Every structure is written in structure tokens, then in C-alpha cells.
Amino acid sequence: MTARIQILLVAGTLMFFIALLSVIRKDKISSDMACLWIVFSLILVIMAINPNLATTLANALGFFSAINALYFVLIFLLLCFVFYLFMKISELEKKINNLIQRYALDEEKKKKEEKTNG
């Protein structure tokens, strides 16, 4: 990797990290998601600073090329992230359904009370 590309990678990942901190500071992201993105951005910064880690990772995983190993790891991490998001979506759907059911029961109680009082 040339020094120019390495400088661009470090600058890009640091800009991403700064943008992430800004979003966290404005409280536009939940704390668990913020931790996940902080870890992800720190890994990117470390990999940009020391590109030999990619070669070491590729050799450890049995890949012939460092870029193939990075693609493999990134795709795996993204799949884990998507799975996590689907779990959160399912959890929120359950909460919404419970809320709708409670609201419907409360409305039914109000109608019954109005009939008995009116």
C-alpha cells in the first residue's frame, strides 16, 4: 500500500470517527449502536494505520490475498450487524403490538364506562 493511499485511508476513517462522535454528542443514536460503531471505526483506523495487519489476518484465515480476507471479514461483520438490526426491529414490533393492544383495551374500558355512566 502506498503512503498516499494510507494517508487517505487514515484521514477518511478519522473523519468518519469525528462524524460519529458528533452524532453521539447530539444524542441521535442509541448507546448500544454507538458502541458498535465506535468499535467498528476504531478497527478501521487501526487497519488504515497498520496495513500489515490485513496481511497477517489473511495468512491466519488461509486467504491468498489480504483484500479477500478484508472483504470476507467486512461482509461477516455487516451480516452480524444486519442480524442485530433485525433483532431490534422484531423487539420493537412486539412492543408496538403490546402498546396497540393496551390502547385498544383502554378504549374499550372507556366506552363501557361511558355506557354505564351515560
C-alpha positions in Angstrom: 0.0 0.0 0.0 1.4 3.4 -1.0 1.8 6.1 1.6 -0.7 8.3 -0.3 -3.4 5.7 0.0 -2.6 5.0 3.6 -2.9 8.8 4.4 -6.2 8.9 2.6 -7.5 5.9 4.5 -6.4 7.3 7.8 -7.9 10.7 7.0 -11.2 9.1 5.8 -11.6 6.9 8.9 -10.7 9.7 11.2 -13.4 11.9 9.5 -15.9 9.1 10.0 -14.9 8.8 13.6 -15.3 12.5 14.2 -18.7 12.5 12.4 -19.7 9.5 14.6 -18.7 11.4 17.8 -20.8 14.4 16.6 -23.9 12.2 16.1 -23.3 10.7 19.6 -22.9 14.1 21.2 -26.2 15.2 19.6 -27.9 12.1 21.1 -29.1 10.9 17.7 -28.0 7.3 18.2 -28.6 4.8 21.0 -25.8 3.9 23.3 -25.5 0.2 22.2 -25.4 1.3 18.5 -22.9 4.0 19.3 -20.6 1.4 21.0 -20.8 -0.8 18.0 -19.9 1.9 15.6 -17.1 3.2 17.8 -15.5 -0.3 17.8 -16.0 -0.6 14.0 -14.4 2.8 13.3 -11.5 2.1 15.7 -10.9 -1.2 13.8 -10.9 0.8 10.5 -8.4 3.4 11.9 -6.1 0.6 13.2 -6.2 -1.2 9.9 -5.5 2.0 8.0 -2.6 2.9 10.2 -1.1 -0.6 10.1 -1.9 -2.3 6.8 0.3 -5.3 7.7 -2.5 -6.4 10.0 -4.5 -7.2 6.9 -1.8 -9.5 5.6 -1.5 -11.2 8.9 -5.2 -11.7 9.1 -5.2 -13.1 5.5 -2.5 -15.6 6.4 -4.2 -16.6 9.6 -7.5 -17.2 7.8 -5.8 -19.0 4.9 -6.5 -16.4 2.2 -4.1 -15.8 -0.6 -4.8 -12.1 -0.7 -5.2 -9.5 2.1 -8.0 -7.8 0.2 -10.0 -11.0 0.0 -9.6 -11.5 3.8 -10.8 -8.0 4.4 -13.8 -8.4 2.2 -14.6 -11.7 4.0 -14.3 -10.1 7.4 -16.3 -7.0 6.4 -19.1 -9.0 4.9 -19.2 -11.1 8.0 -19.4 -8.0 10.2 -22.1 -6.5 8.1 -24.1 -9.7 8.2 -23.8 -9.7 12.0 -24.9 -6.0 12.1 -27.9 -6.7 9.8 -28.9 -9.6 12.1 -28.6 -7.4 15.1 -30.8 -4.8 13.5 -33.4 -7.4 12.6 -33.5 -8.5 16.2 -34.0 -4.9 17.3 -36.8 -4.5 14.7 -38.5 -7.6 15.9 -38.3 -6.4 19.5 -39.8 -3.0 18.5 -42.6 -4.7 16.6 -43.5 -6.7 19.7 -43.5 -3.5 21.8 -45.7 -1.7 19.3 -48.2 -4.6 19.2 -48.4 -4.6 23.0 -48.9 -0.9 23.0 -51.7 -1.2 20.4 -53.4 -3.9 22.4 -53.2 -1.9 25.6 -54.6 1.2 23.8 -57.5 -0.9 22.4 -58.3 -2.3 25.9 -58.2 1.2 27.4 -60.5 2.5 24.7 -62.9 -0.4 25.3 -62.9 0.3 29.0 -63.7 4.0 28.3 -66.6 3.0 26.1 -68.0 0.7 28.7 -67.7 3.3 31.4 -69.4 5.9 29.2 -72.3 3.5 28.6 -72.7 2.7 32.3 -72.4 6.4 33.3 -74.4 7.9 30.4 
